[in-house]
Amino acid sequence: MSLQVYNSLTRAKEAFEPLEPGKVRFYVCGVTVYDHCHIGHARSAIVFDVIYRYLLRKGYDVTYVRNFTDIDDKIIRRANEEQVSYRVIADRYIQTFYEDMDALGVLRPSLEPLATENIPAMIEIIRCLVDKGIAYGAGSDVYFAVEKFSEYGKLSGRALEDMMAGARVEVDIHKRSPMDFVLWKGSKPGEPAWESPWGPGRPGWHIECSAMGKRFLGETFDIHGGGKDLIFPHHENEIAQSEAAFGVPFARYWIHNGFVNINNEKMSKSLGNFFTIRDVLKKVHPEALRLFVLSKHYRSPVDFSDETVAEAERGLEKLYGTLAAVAERSAEVAGATPEQALIAQDHELWEAVQRFPSEFGEAMDNDFNTAQAIGYVFGLQRHLQRFLDRFGQKKLKGHAAALARSAASQLLEQSRVLGLLEREPDRFMDEQRQLKLAETGVTPEEVEAFILRRNQARQAKDFGEADRIREELEARRIQLEDTPSGTRWKVASGNL
């Protein structure tokens, strides 16, 4: 099966064929750097990170561009509030963006241009549009005349006449039409400004991506991505100004991820359900957040709640638990093991291992269906765990160890396309415990002391006392697991 991509422009799933065989040119709208990123940003970043990883896995030479909007009304407002330059604000939140993305395991794109570094390219496009009579000066501003672009609305599916009828009365008397949008904004006293043919000012938001897309990827490139909230007006306006200026299609495939809701409500500061990435990661493991995001198809809405996050945490613990058991109970096997010997150990698991790479690939080829791909990951994990359970707590040797390690290797290889299972199991378990312990008020030393007392009670055959200690720990959300190599413990999930 070839890669199929849902194209927001055509509202259909299409075979993916890049302009240049073997190469993909890929642009995603980045953040406006005036505050910490929230979990809506996390979803978009993770979705396009996985798309990037998968394109690389398929052997494409990918040029991935994600910009920063580092000049904007919100940035200027915050700079004025703090009485610092706009650059201080932009640089601060670029740094915190990187901290958040690195914590989430998001790969760095090929290029991350700043809007302020590309203003000459924006002026060039605006000048072209003015010369063509598609843009016009209005005082110290320049606007795009929407009615001059006959295909306006083709991405969002909105008819211009309907938008005009529903438009609110504009306060800017210089605009010829309420739907016209700004390309260049004349500067107000004290604002950052760049020189232009229309006087000192700064670019409008929409022109940024047209200029950076053209500069780094060409007049037409393969994929343009972003959240669904960007379809209108941002991406609609990008198409209009780019195609009016260049006379060719701007992007061939438009990919948009769905929204994040909080307990089935839209995330909003006014509702008090607004979560930044860094606040969430104080309580939720970054891989658990990735698993939560990817457990739904990227175009579907996803509901962020205590239960949905806890479900992702439990799932991740199962995956790492199975991998830990394989590493602990199976010896390294030298040389290749004959196929028939592996089949004889467990035909069902062997078949699952053989099917898994193609199943995973077919799911990802079906419009990057991470939800289905994760279903296959857990399917193989269950087969492998049942195989381990057959042996109780015995060590696996020979062909049995080889089969278990083969299954674990496949789990790791495919899951890493999703940015999952990238830690050693012990490291993950320790990180998970530390996160959850911080909520309980119990220290690791106290837990180990409880376990020591429980082991002493068990050795003395005082099982009533051993059970009492287990119950006391469970009341503090500490769960115990007895294994041949000792007692492991973890912390049950609480509220966000």
Kinemage of the C-alpha trace (Angstrom):
@kinemage 1
@onewidth
@group {chain A} dominant
@subgroup {mainchain}
@vectorlist {calphas} color= white
{ca met a 1} P 0.000 0.000 0.000
{ca ser a 2} L 1.355 3.418 -0.927
{ca leu a 3} L 1.128 6.317 1.502
{ca gln a 4} L -2.352 7.867 1.450
{ca val a 5} L -2.820 11.384 2.851
{ca tyr a 6} L -6.057 13.216 3.593
{ca asn a 7} L -5.794 16.544 1.803
{ca ser a 8} L -7.802 19.326 3.460
{ca leu a 9} L -7.792 21.183 0.142
{ca thr a 10} L -9.604 18.443 -1.809
{ca arg a 11} L -11.379 16.942 1.250
{ca ala a 12} L -10.280 13.502 0.099
{ca lys a 13} L -7.623 10.910 0.789
{ca glu a 14} L -5.009 10.892 -1.970
{ca ala a 15} L -1.913 8.899 -2.894
{ca phe a 16} L 1.119 10.872 -1.766
{ca glu a 17} L 3.436 11.723 -4.643
{ca pro a 18} L 6.058 14.378 -3.915
{ca leu a 19} L 7.004 16.858 -6.596
{ca glu a 20} L 10.528 15.466 -6.734
{ca pro a 21} L 10.837 11.668 -6.378
{ca gly a 22} L 12.473 10.693 -3.109
{ca lys a 23} L 12.357 14.208 -1.642
{ca val a 24} L 9.682 15.843 0.517
{ca arg a 25} L 9.395 19.574 1.189
{ca phe a 26} L 7.297 20.087 4.295
{ca tyr a 27} L 6.196 23.290 6.103
{ca val a 28} L 4.366 23.583 9.432
{ca cys a 29} L 3.199 26.834 11.008
{ca gly a 30} L 5.050 27.385 14.260
{ca val a 31} L 4.107 29.237 17.421
{ca thr a 32} L 3.857 32.932 18.242
{ca val a 33} L 6.389 33.310 21.027
{ca tyr a 34} L 4.730 35.447 23.679
{ca asp a 35} L 3.910 32.801 26.335
{ca his a 36} L 4.473 29.180 27.349
{ca cys a 37} L 3.072 26.537 25.010
{ca his a 38} L -0.144 24.711 25.953
{ca ile a 39} L -1.228 21.136 25.273
{ca gly a 40} L -2.897 22.174 22.015
{ca his a 41} L 0.588 23.121 20.824
{ca ala a 42} L 1.841 19.781 22.156
{ca arg a 43} L -0.638 17.880 20.015
{ca ser a 44} L 0.319 19.689 16.830
{ca ala a 45} L 4.039 19.332 17.529
{ca ile a 46} L 3.743 15.606 18.277
{ca val a 47} L 1.515 14.897 15.258
{ca phe a 48} L 3.879 16.547 12.799
{ca asp a 49} L 6.903 15.075 14.556
{ca val a 50} L 5.492 11.595 13.877
{ca ile a 51} L 4.705 12.482 10.260
{ca tyr a 52} L 8.307 13.702 9.900
{ca arg a 53} L 9.668 10.526 11.525
{ca tyr a 54} L 7.533 8.318 9.296
{ca leu a 55} L 8.541 10.085 6.096
{ca leu a 56} L 12.166 9.576 7.118
{ca arg a 57} L 11.433 5.908 7.901
{ca lys a 58} L 10.052 5.483 4.391
{ca gly a 59} L 13.358 6.691 3.011
{ca tyr a 60} L 12.445 10.207 1.892
{ca asp a 61} L 14.951 13.033 1.995
{ca val a 62} L 12.828 15.488 3.998
{ca thr a 63} L 13.301 19.222 4.311
{ca tyr a 64} L 11.081 20.162 7.237
{ca val a 65} L 10.540 23.861 7.986
{ca arg a 66} L 8.742 25.146 11.088
{ca asn a 67} L 8.825 28.881 11.723
{ca phe a 68} L 8.651 31.145 14.746
{ca thr a 69} L 6.418 34.230 14.692
{ca asp a 70} L 8.659 36.537 16.712
{ca ile a 71} L 6.924 39.872 16.102
{ca asp a 72} L 3.224 40.299 16.788
{ca asp a 73} L 0.733 42.458 18.708
{ca lys a 74} L 0.768 40.011 21.644
{ca ile a 75} L 4.557 40.034 21.836
{ca ile a 76} L 4.623 43.843 21.742
{ca arg a 77} L 1.899 44.046 24.399
{ca arg a 78} L 3.813 41.731 26.720
{ca ala a 79} L 7.066 43.624 26.133
{ca asn a 80} L 5.330 46.879 27.049
{ca glu a 81} L 3.866 45.316 30.191
{ca glu a 82} L 7.331 44.170 31.308
{ca gln a 83} L 9.061 47.291 29.963
{ca val a 84} L 11.549 45.288 27.907
{ca ser a 85} L 12.202 44.993 24.175
{ca tyr a 86} L 10.119 42.658 22.018
{ca arg a 87} L 13.338 40.655 21.430
{ca val a 88} L 13.619 39.784 25.127
{ca ile a 89} L 10.089 38.343 25.093
{ca ala a 90} L 10.565 36.456 21.812
{ca asp a 91} L 13.921 34.961 22.829
{ca arg a 92} L 12.598 33.934 26.243
{ca tyr a 93} L 9.675 31.985 24.823
{ca ile a 94} L 11.685 30.472 21.974
{ca gln a 95} L 13.901 29.026 24.702
{ca thr a 96} L 10.946 27.678 26.716
{ca phe a 97} L 9.468 26.254 23.498
{ca tyr a 98} L 12.648 24.255 22.946
{ca glu a 99} L 12.598 23.070 26.556
{ca asp a 100} L 9.037 21.813 26.119
{ca met a 101} L 9.687 20.168 22.744
{ca asp a 102} L 12.865 18.486 23.950
{ca ala a 103} L 10.988 17.135 26.973
{ca leu a 104} L 8.334 15.709 24.633
{ca gly a 105} L 10.954 14.068 22.428
{ca val a 106} L 10.041 16.205 19.398
{ca leu a 107} L 12.791 16.145 16.785
{ca arg a 108} L 14.195 19.454 15.578
{ca pro a 109} L 13.070 20.343 12.033
{ca ser a 110} L 15.567 20.925 9.234
{ca leu a 111} L 15.048 24.704 9.449
{ca glu a 112} L 13.410 26.975 12.039
{ca pro a 113} L 13.373 30.486 10.562
{ca leu a 114} L 12.330 33.601 12.465
{ca ala a 115} L 9.805 35.943 10.898
{ca thr a 116} L 12.014 38.945 11.667
{ca glu a 117} L 14.888 37.421 9.692
{ca asn a 118} L 12.741 37.187 6.555
{ca ile a 119} L 11.111 40.607 6.276
{ca pro a 120} L 12.852 41.486 2.950
{ca ala a 121} L 11.288 38.348 1.421
{ca met a 122} L 7.867 39.449 2.719
{ca ile a 123} L 8.288 42.951 1.294
{ca glu a 124} L 9.168 41.419 -2.070
{ca ile a 125} L 5.886 39.475 -2.200
{ca ile a 126} L 3.841 42.470 -1.028
{ca arg a 127} L 5.456 44.667 -3.699
{ca cys a 128} L 4.567 42.032 -6.324
{ca leu a 129} L 0.934 41.989 -5.192
{ca val a 130} L 0.722 45.793 -5.218
{ca asp a 131} L 2.239 45.918 -8.707
{ca lys a 132} L -0.368 43.408 -9.900
{ca gly a 133} L -3.187 45.510 -8.457
{ca ile a 134} L -4.161 42.725 -6.012
{ca ala a 135} L -2.973 44.642 -2.943
{ca tyr a 136} L -3.404 48.324 -2.134
{ca gly a 137} L -2.039 50.900 0.226
{ca ala a 138} L -4.359 52.376 2.842
{ca gly a 139} L -2.651 55.022 4.906
{ca ser a 140} L 0.516 53.407 6.244
{ca asp a 141} L -0.903 49.894 5.823
{ca val a 142} L -1.118 47.531 2.844
{ca tyr a 143} L -4.100 45.200 2.340
{ca phe a 144} L -4.805 42.198 0.136
{ca ala a 145} L -7.957 42.716 -1.948
{ca val a 146} L -9.731 39.399 -1.413
{ca glu a 147} L -12.206 39.937 -4.256
{ca lys a 148} L -9.272 40.026 -6.697
{ca phe a 149} L -8.525 36.345 -5.996
{ca ser a 150} L -11.325 34.302 -7.557
{ca glu a 151} L -10.511 31.076 -5.670
{ca tyr a 152} L -10.675 32.621 -2.202
{ca gly a 153} L -12.344 30.145 0.161
{ca lys a 154} L -11.255 26.966 -1.629
{ca leu a 155} L -9.444 25.555 1.419
{ca ser a 156} L -12.083 26.357 4.046
{ca gly a 157} L -15.022 25.723 1.731
{ca arg a 158} L -16.470 29.148 2.504
{ca ala a 159} L -18.104 31.224 -0.208
{ca leu a 160} L -16.855 34.805 -0.335
{ca glu a 161} L -20.375 36.235 -0.695
{ca asp a 162} L -21.474 34.393 2.459
{ca met a 163} L -18.436 35.634 4.359
{ca met a 164} L -19.123 39.178 3.175
{ca ala a 165} L -22.751 38.938 4.276
{ca gly a 166} L -21.749 37.709 7.727
{ca ala a 167} L -18.813 40.066 8.233
{ca arg a 168} L -18.951 42.481 11.108
{ca val a 169} L -18.663 46.195 10.387
{ca glu a 170} L -14.973 47.045 10.253
{ca val a 171} L -13.555 49.869 12.303
{ca asp a 172} L -10.766 50.438 9.763
{ca ile a 173} L -12.260 52.850 7.263
{ca his a 174} L -9.234 52.441 4.956
{ca lys a 175} L -10.161 48.879 4.006
{ca arg a 176} L -12.129 48.562 0.783
{ca ser a 177} L -13.837 45.388 1.973
{ca pro a 178} L -14.281 43.904 5.451
{ca met a 179} L -12.717 40.629 4.191
{ca asp a 180} L -9.472 42.257 3.033
{ca phe a 181} L -6.523 41.366 5.246
{ca val a 182} L -3.389 43.215 6.193
{ca leu a 183} L -0.040 42.490 4.549
{ca trp a 184} L 1.921 45.375 6.078
{ca lys a 185} L 1.102 47.358 9.227
{ca gly a 186} L 2.400 50.874 9.686
{ca ser a 187} L 4.174 51.222 13.002
{ca lys a 188} L 2.752 53.166 15.927
{ca pro a 189} L 5.006 55.339 18.089
{ca gly a 190} L 7.371 53.218 20.156
{ca glu a 191} L 6.698 49.978 18.248
{ca pro a 192} L 9.397 47.916 16.519
{ca ala a 193} L 9.564 48.897 12.837
{ca trp a 194} L 11.306 47.953 9.606
{ca glu a 195} L 11.677 50.177 6.554
{ca ser a 196} L 9.509 49.438 3.533
{ca pro a 197} L 8.242 51.196 0.373
{ca trp a 198} L 5.105 52.067 2.372
{ca gly a 199} L 6.907 53.527 5.350
{ca pro a 200} L 8.188 52.030 8.599
{ca gly a 201} L 6.147 49.124 9.917
{ca arg a 202} L 6.024 45.358 10.291
{ca pro a 203} L 4.478 42.462 8.392
{ca gly a 204} L 1.019 41.070 8.919
{ca trp a 205} L 0.813 37.527 10.262
{ca his a 206} L -0.289 35.739 7.099
{ca ile a 207} L 2.483 36.994 4.820
{ca glu a 208} L 5.167 35.434 7.033
{ca cys a 209} L 4.564 31.821 6.028
{ca ser a 210} L 4.167 32.638 2.339
{ca ala a 211} L 7.582 34.301 2.342
{ca met a 212} L 9.362 31.641 4.389
{ca gly a 213} L 7.710 28.790 2.498
{ca lys a 214} L 8.852 30.233 -0.829
{ca arg a 215} L 12.334 31.087 0.393
{ca phe a 216} L 13.165 27.708 1.896
{ca leu a 217} L 10.965 25.280 -0.075
{ca gly a 218} L 10.049 27.004 -3.349
{ca glu a 219} L 6.928 28.557 -4.857
{ca thr a 220} L 5.218 25.147 -4.706
{ca phe a 221} L 6.074 22.518 -2.091
{ca asp a 222} L 4.656 19.175 -0.987
{ca ile a 223} L 3.033 19.436 2.454
{ca his a 224} L 1.737 22.341 4.523
{ca gly a 225} L 0.554 21.529 8.043
{ca gly a 226} L -0.963 23.064 11.144
{ca gly a 227} L -3.913 22.897 13.500
{ca lys a 228} L -7.497 23.004 12.214
{ca asp a 229} L -7.854 26.450 13.743
{ca leu a 230} L -5.437 27.732 11.080
{ca ile a 231} L -7.539 26.678 8.085
{ca phe a 232} L -9.394 29.982 8.197
{ca pro a 233} L -8.269 32.651 7.931
{ca his a 234} L -4.525 31.957 8.161
{ca his a 235} L -4.035 29.187 5.615
{ca glu a 236} L -6.798 30.511 3.379
{ca asn a 237} L -4.991 33.843 3.259
{ca glu a 238} L -1.620 32.184 2.669
{ca ile a 239} L -3.036 30.457 -0.402
{ca ala a 240} L -4.584 33.657 -1.722
{ca gln a 241} L -1.507 35.864 -1.411
{ca ser a 242} L 0.967 33.172 -2.522
{ca glu a 243} L -0.935 31.952 -5.559
{ca ala a 244} L -1.868 35.493 -6.585
{ca ala a 245} L 1.813 36.468 -6.422
{ca phe a 246} L 3.464 33.344 -7.859
{ca gly a 247} L 0.769 32.101 -10.250
{ca val a 248} L 1.255 28.442 -9.192
{ca pro a 249} L -0.238 26.237 -6.445
{ca phe a 250} L 1.275 27.013 -3.044
{ca ala a 251} L 1.182 23.595 -1.347
{ca arg a 252} L -0.034 20.311 -2.807
{ca tyr a 253} L -1.180 18.537 0.374
{ca trp a 254} L -2.706 20.372 3.335
{ca ile a 255} L -2.688 18.448 6.637
{ca his a 256} L -4.529 19.708 9.733
{ca asn a 257} L -4.673 18.173 13.194
{ca gly a 258} L -7.785 18.251 15.386
{ca phe a 259} L -8.400 20.124 18.618
{ca val a 260} L -7.679 19.182 22.232
{ca asn a 261} L -10.693 19.432 24.546
{ca ile a 262} L -10.529 19.390 28.335
{ca asn a 263} L -13.136 17.140 29.961
{ca asn a 264} L -15.248 17.523 26.795
{ca glu a 265} L -15.008 21.328 26.885
{ca lys a 266} L -12.962 23.660 24.720
{ca met a 267} L -9.719 24.661 26.420
{ca ser a 268} L -9.939 28.260 27.611
{ca lys a 269} L -8.247 30.403 30.240
{ca ser a 270} L -11.650 31.855 31.145
{ca leu a 271} L -12.950 28.366 31.975
{ca gly a 272} L -9.947 27.617 34.151
{ca asn a 273} L -9.077 24.499 32.120
{ca phe a 274} L -5.976 25.850 30.404
{ca phe a 275} L -2.881 23.646 30.779
{ca thr a 276} L 0.641 24.517 29.668
{ca ile a 277} L 2.946 21.709 28.564
{ca arg a 278} L 5.345 22.339 31.431
{ca asp a 279} L 2.565 22.181 34.012
{ca val a 280} L 1.270 18.895 32.592
{ca leu a 281} L 4.767 17.375 32.522
{ca lys a 282} L 5.103 17.975 36.243
{ca lys a 283} L 2.517 15.206 36.670
{ca val a 284} L 2.478 13.238 33.410
{ca his a 285} L 5.393 11.404 31.826
{ca pro a 286} L 6.212 12.904 28.398
{ca glu a 287} L 5.875 9.543 26.653
{ca ala a 288} L 2.476 9.064 28.298
{ca leu a 289} L 1.431 12.440 26.888
{ca arg a 290} L 2.667 11.332 23.447
{ca leu a 291} L 0.747 8.062 23.729
{ca phe a 292} L -2.384 9.955 24.778
{ca val a 293} L -2.107 12.299 21.778
{ca leu a 294} L -1.384 9.532 19.268
{ca ser a 295} L -4.097 7.163 20.520
{ca lys a 296} L -6.601 9.144 18.439
{ca his a 297} L -6.340 9.778 14.714
{ca tyr a 298} L -4.686 13.143 14.201
{ca arg a 299} L -7.739 14.654 12.472
{ca ser a 300} L -10.114 13.706 15.317
{ca pro a 301} L -10.632 15.780 18.455
{ca val a 302} L -9.016 14.347 21.570
{ca asp a 303} L -10.337 14.765 25.116
{ca phe a 304} L -7.779 15.471 27.828
{ca ser a 305} L -8.974 14.284 31.236
{ca asp a 306} L -7.720 12.452 34.315
{ca glu a 307} L -9.041 9.154 32.972
{ca thr a 308} L -7.750 9.460 29.390
{ca val a 309} L -4.281 10.416 30.622
{ca ala a 310} L -4.307 7.658 33.252
{ca glu a 311} L -5.274 5.160 30.543
{ca ala a 312} L -2.262 6.234 28.499
{ca glu a 313} L -0.030 5.894 31.558
{ca arg a 314} L -1.313 2.385 32.256
{ca gly a 315} L -0.760 1.403 28.642
{ca leu a 316} L 2.798 2.702 28.632
{ca glu a 317} L 3.536 0.902 31.898
{ca lys a 318} L 2.314 -2.359 30.328
{ca leu a 319} L 4.582 -1.908 27.319
{ca tyr a 320} L 7.637 -1.112 29.409
{ca gly a 321} L 6.744 -3.851 31.889
{ca thr a 322} L 6.742 -6.472 29.138
{ca leu a 323} L 10.038 -5.189 27.733
{ca ala a 324} L 11.562 -5.250 31.214
{ca ala a 325} L 10.436 -8.845 31.700
{ca val a 326} L 11.992 -9.910 28.389
{ca ala a 327} L 15.289 -8.226 29.255
{ca glu a 328} L 15.316 -9.715 32.750
{ca arg a 329} L 14.208 -13.243 31.938
{ca ser a 330} L 15.726 -14.021 28.543
{ca ala a 331} L 19.391 -14.543 27.846
{ca glu a 332} L 21.124 -13.111 24.786
{ca val a 333} L 21.056 -15.628 21.947
{ca ala a 334} L 24.106 -15.881 19.707
{ca gly a 335} L 23.526 -16.413 15.997
{ca ala a 336} L 20.337 -16.803 13.999
{ca thr a 337} L 17.690 -19.181 15.282
{ca pro a 338} L 16.053 -21.513 12.699
{ca glu a 339} L 12.554 -20.438 11.758
{ca gln a 340} L 11.017 -23.824 12.563
{ca ala a 341} L 12.524 -23.713 16.046
{ca leu a 342} L 10.876 -20.358 16.701
{ca ile a 343} L 7.532 -21.520 15.312
{ca ala a 344} L 7.662 -24.540 17.591
{ca gln a 345} L 7.935 -22.317 20.651
{ca asp a 346} L 4.674 -20.448 20.013
{ca his a 347} L 3.135 -20.366 16.553
{ca glu a 348} L 0.728 -17.562 17.498
{ca leu a 349} L 3.469 -15.235 18.769
{ca trp a 350} L 5.725 -16.055 15.825
{ca glu a 351} L 2.922 -15.209 13.393
{ca ala a 352} L 2.231 -11.958 15.261
{ca val a 353} L 5.903 -10.969 15.030
{ca gln a 354} L 5.950 -11.690 11.283
{ca arg a 355} L 2.775 -9.671 10.627
{ca phe a 356} L 3.572 -6.736 12.856
{ca pro a 357} L 5.867 -4.605 10.637
{ca ser a 358} L 3.501 -4.751 7.658
{ca glu a 359} L 0.419 -4.145 9.832
{ca phe a 360} L 2.089 -1.154 11.460
{ca gly a 361} L 3.206 0.193 8.091
{ca glu a 362} L -0.253 -0.231 6.539
{ca ala a 363} L -1.791 1.728 9.431
{ca met a 364} L 0.713 4.561 9.034
{ca asp a 365} L 0.313 4.516 5.247
{ca asn a 366} L -3.417 5.029 5.822
{ca asp a 367} L -3.183 8.774 6.483
{ca phe a 368} L -0.768 8.372 9.402
{ca asn a 369} L -3.294 6.390 11.433
{ca thr a 370} L -1.374 6.270 14.699
{ca ala a 371} L -4.446 5.055 16.599
{ca gln a 372} L -4.544 1.886 14.499
{ca ala a 373} L -0.758 1.516 14.622
{ca ile a 374} L -0.821 1.722 18.430
{ca gly a 375} L -3.531 -0.942 18.440
{ca tyr a 376} L -1.086 -3.250 16.650
{ca val a 377} L 1.649 -2.345 19.157
{ca phe a 378} L -0.549 -3.426 22.045
{ca gly a 379} L -1.665 -6.499 20.106
{ca leu a 380} L 1.927 -7.721 19.847
{ca gln a 381} L 2.577 -6.783 23.473
{ca arg a 382} L -0.345 -8.963 24.591
{ca his a 383} L 0.912 -11.918 22.520
{ca leu a 384} L 4.368 -11.501 24.015
{ca gln a 385} L 3.082 -11.139 27.580
{ca arg a 386} L 0.978 -14.312 27.246
{ca phe a 387} L 4.081 -16.121 26.004
{ca leu a 388} L 6.046 -14.923 29.021
{ca asp a 389} L 3.221 -15.885 31.381
{ca arg a 390} L 3.370 -19.491 30.119
{ca phe a 391} L 6.769 -19.818 31.765
{ca gly a 392} L 5.722 -18.299 35.079
{ca gln a 393} L 8.796 -16.642 36.541
{ca lys a 394} L 11.299 -19.012 34.905
{ca lys a 395} L 14.202 -17.757 32.861
{ca leu a 396} L 13.801 -18.159 29.105
{ca lys a 397} L 16.583 -19.960 27.274
{ca gly a 398} L 17.459 -20.970 23.757
{ca his a 399} L 14.707 -20.687 21.167
{ca ala a 400} L 12.169 -19.329 23.690
{ca ala a 401} L 14.514 -16.471 24.581
{ca ala a 402} L 15.189 -15.813 20.894
{ca leu a 403} L 11.478 -15.554 20.092
{ca ala a 404} L 10.810 -13.235 23.044
{ca arg a 405} L 13.702 -10.977 22.093
{ca ser a 406} L 12.587 -10.895 18.457
{ca ala a 407} L 9.120 -9.732 19.512
{ca ala a 408} L 10.575 -7.115 21.867
{ca ser a 409} L 12.884 -5.863 19.111
{ca gln a 410} L 9.938 -5.358 16.763
{ca leu a 411} L 8.012 -3.484 19.454
{ca leu a 412} L 10.943 -1.133 19.930
{ca glu a 413} L 11.675 -0.590 16.250
{ca gln a 414} L 8.136 0.326 15.210
{ca ser a 415} L 7.229 2.254 18.366
{ca arg a 416} L 10.146 4.596 17.919
{ca val a 417} L 8.460 5.955 14.771
{ca leu a 418} L 5.882 7.219 17.281
{ca gly a 419} L 8.539 8.538 19.659
{ca leu a 420} L 7.601 5.836 22.192
{ca leu a 421} L 9.675 3.261 24.115
{ca glu a 422} L 12.794 5.383 23.696
{ca arg a 423} L 14.023 4.808 27.259
{ca glu a 424} L 15.379 1.787 29.059
{ca pro a 425} L 12.521 0.236 31.099
{ca asp a 426} L 14.254 0.889 34.420
{ca arg a 427} L 14.743 4.547 33.542
{ca phe a 428} L 11.099 4.913 32.539
{ca met a 429} L 9.859 3.218 35.712
{ca asp a 430} L 12.074 5.453 37.836
{ca glu a 431} L 10.919 8.630 36.066
{ca gln a 432} L 7.300 7.542 36.405
{ca arg a 433} L 7.687 6.850 40.107
{ca gln a 434} L 9.369 10.186 40.743
{ca leu a 435} L 6.550 12.064 39.007
{ca lys a 436} L 3.836 10.306 40.949
{ca leu a 437} L 5.639 10.314 44.280
{ca ala a 438} L 5.811 14.096 44.176
{ca glu a 439} L 1.986 14.097 44.418
{ca thr a 440} L 1.753 11.651 47.346
{ca gly a 441} L 4.182 13.229 49.788
{ca val a 442} L 5.908 9.860 50.257
{ca thr a 443} L 9.662 9.610 49.651
{ca pro a 444} L 11.389 6.687 47.890
{ca glu a 445} L 13.237 5.939 51.130
{ca glu a 446} L 9.946 5.610 53.010
{ca val a 447} L 8.573 3.230 50.373
{ca glu a 448} L 11.702 1.069 50.566
{ca ala a 449} L 11.422 1.012 54.364
{ca phe a 450} L 7.812 -0.228 54.083
{ca ile a 451} L 8.918 -2.917 51.625
{ca leu a 452} L 11.725 -4.027 53.958
{ca arg a 453} L 9.278 -4.354 56.876
{ca arg a 454} L 6.840 -6.275 54.645
{ca asn a 455} L 9.584 -8.673 53.515
{ca gln a 456} L 10.588 -9.260 57.128
{ca ala a 457} L 6.936 -10.003 58.017
{ca arg a 458} L 6.646 -12.457 55.113
{ca gln a 459} L 9.846 -14.234 56.147
{ca ala a 460} L 8.406 -14.541 59.647
{ca lys a 461} L 5.176 -15.882 58.048
{ca asp a 462} L 3.266 -12.960 59.567
{ca phe a 463} L 1.113 -12.601 56.455
{ca gly a 464} L -1.459 -10.469 58.249
{ca glu a 465} L 1.176 -7.805 58.913
{ca ala a 466} L 2.489 -8.134 55.335
{ca asp a 467} L -1.023 -7.569 53.984
{ca arg a 468} L -1.542 -4.607 56.315
{ca ile a 469} L 1.628 -2.947 55.013
{ca arg a 470} L 0.559 -3.548 51.416
{ca glu a 471} L -2.859 -1.991 52.163
{ca glu a 472} L -1.249 0.997 53.865
{ca leu a 473} L 0.907 1.599 50.810
{ca glu a 474} L -2.066 1.187 48.464
{ca ala a 475} L -3.909 3.829 50.490
{ca arg a 476} L -1.025 6.128 49.575
{ca arg a 477} L -1.296 5.041 45.900
{ca ile a 478} L 1.818 2.830 46.091
{ca gln a 479} L 1.303 -0.483 44.273
{ca leu a 480} L 3.644 -3.451 44.817
{ca glu a 481} L 4.632 -6.247 42.436
{ca asp a 482} L 6.556 -9.257 43.710
{ca thr a 483} L 9.047 -10.700 41.190
{ca pro a 484} L 11.828 -13.326 41.402
{ca ser a 485} L 14.378 -10.521 41.567
{ca gly a 486} L 12.566 -8.625 44.326
{ca thr a 487} L 9.587 -6.364 44.951
{ca arg a 488} L 8.923 -3.611 42.438
{ca trp a 489} L 6.663 -0.669 43.121
{ca lys a 490} L 4.875 2.047 41.222
{ca val a 491} L 2.509 4.916 42.000
{ca ala a 492} L -1.078 4.845 40.780
{ca ser a 493} L -2.282 7.852 38.813
{ca gly a 494} L -4.030 10.711 40.593
{ca asn a 495} L -5.806 13.862 39.393
{ca leu a 496} L -4.174 16.332 37.036
